[in-house]
Amino acid sequence: RLVALPPVGVKAALHRLLHSRPPPVKPQELIVALHKLSPTKELTMKKVAEAIDVCFNDKSIFSTQVLAVVLQQLLDQNPLPTLYMRTVLLSLKLSP
């Protein structure tokens, strides 16, 4: 449901989720969970990708170390998530 919100709502909800003390979910768990979402009519891959972008743009939470853990966890999944390669490229762009 969170990802199906308008972009401003997604950004606000993810910010609240990740910056609460203690956070109810670890950052790497959130990204992996976003990758596991199945597209529906209301929840498109584009919206999931936008939610991942919002997370990655929060550099105070998604450090290079967190991104490395995320990529390893996604790599261990079989089959690889649809957005895996996009996430690898985004990670390389943000943390060369």
Salt bridges, closest charged atoms under 4 A:
ASP53 OD2 - ARG86 NH2 2.84
ASP58 OD2 - HIS19 NE2 2.69
